[in-house]
Amino acid sequence: MSRIHVVGLGPGSWTGLPIGTYQILQAGKKIFLRTERHPVVEELVKKGVRFHPLDELYERAEDFESLYQQIVELLLNEAKKHGEIVYAVPGHPGVAERSVQIALQKGPAAGVEILLGPGHSFLDELLLKIGVDPTDGLLILDGTSLKAHNLNPSVHTLIVQVYNQEVAGEVKLTLMDIYPDDYPVTVARAVGVAGVERVERVPLYELDHLDWVDHLTTLHLPSSTEDRVTHRQFSKLVEIVEILRSPEGCPWDREQTHASIRKNVIEEAYEVAEAIDLDDPDALSEELGDLLLQVVLHSQIASEEGVFTIYDAIQSINDKLIRRHPHVFGDRSAEDADAAMGNWEEIKRREKETKGIPQEESFLDAVKNNMPAMDVSYKLQKKAAEVGFEWPDVEGVLKKLKEEIEELRVTEDKTEELGDVLFVLVNLARYLKVDPEEALSRTNVKFRRRFAYIEKKLSEQGKSFSDSSLEEMDAWWNESKKLEKI
């Protein structure tokens, strides 16, 4: 079997190069360096060690993942050609080396054995320099693939592979999702290498302003219990709600049940909708937080009853989203929104059958009455249209609308006939591909705005509503409309 012997060049200094690595490099095997941009390489050249650097692959690759894949393919081919080769990487081959992990995955299938070591990790030098004991909690993440959901401010965090200012900029933006803009970050370059080492502490927003950041750079973010950090964590919300429901918590929160706060979920959802209608991002952010509180509070009550936890609820929706989007996470396709919705409904129907949920007695039983009447009306008509119960075009709807308005004019039962008019209007909205609830909400907002203009004009003239006429107020209403178009 062919072999690739992966060795580490140490953290940077010549004294940090493991003697075992040096012996392997002198054994006469063909040597490949992931990069020759490493402080010990100059010494290796002086001592007559010959090697093949792979730096040119960095210039051609579209991203780091494709780069590492290319490196591994090259190494596997060279190993099969020569029998055994040496692959030297900075630091330790088992620490922050994505190419090595890929080689370990692909080597066996290609008939190539991957041997690791020796090596000396840069982490040893770095932890001593910044005074961090890893047993206090340490998170190590790759800067080239950093995601906000991987971060945990409650423990020390090291961001490795911060190759240049561009990567530093991407890392900064990701960190700012979790940390304050001025959070202290220690930037360490080539720790332990005399004449090259540089360690500075800067606020996060300055991270990508440092022109000396290079392939030997690592970031350290200290653990934090500051409110401005912990209060951005979902886990903190779960903790707060748990405390509020505890014997030492809030008397009101302790007394609540699913039934007692049922209305709160509906109220908060409507306040979210209102913030959307008002196009107010700040209000939307706050109202979404209030709605999230209801989710966590109900989950905490269920947890105390031993029924489910917030994490069961999260798993449930994650599983459902993946299961009902086979055109994204599976092998189906969906060319448009209608096809995607078709996938969703078909899978939903099969799930009910699997669970033994009885089919509805009526085709329309699938539309529940636990929504506002306008939403129910919209869904009823949409459902009926699935089996062809609808007008062939919008002209039929308009004709029906005229008919219902005339019946409203001449019939004594105004409530029923007005309901018929509204029902047809909802159907008209469906034909026009307009959400009637959204349309009416927008008009409500518009009415408030224009009526407020009338109030403003009355106030400017020292008048009240009783001092004004309908004609005067209507004139200001029209004036408000004209100002909106400017």
Buried (B, 14 or more C-beta within 10 A) or exposed (E): EBBBBBBBBBBBBBEBBBEBBBEBBEEEBBBBBBBBBBBBBEEBEEEEBEBEBBEEBBEEBEEBEEBBBBBBBBBBEBBBEEEBBBBBBBBBBBBBBBBBBBBBEBBEEBEBBBBBBBBBBBBBBBBEBBEBEEEEEBBBBBBBBBEEEEBBBBBBBBBBBBBEBEBBBBBBBBBBEBBBEEBBBBBBBBBBBEEBBBBEEBEBBBBBEBEEBBBBBBBBBBBBEEEEBBEBBEEBBBEBBBEBBEEEBEEEBEEBEEEEBEEBBEBBBBBBBBBBBBEEEEBBEBBBEBBEBBBBBBBBBBBEEEEBBBEEBEEEEEEBEEBBBBBEEEEBEBEEEEEBEEBBEEBEEEEBEEEEEEEEEEEEEBBEEEEEEBBBBBBBBBBBBEEEEBBEEEEEBBEBBEEBBEBBEEEEEEEEBBBBBBBBBBBBBBBEEEBBBEBBBEEEBBEEEBBEBBEEBBEEEEEEEEEBEEEBBEEBBEEBEEEEEE
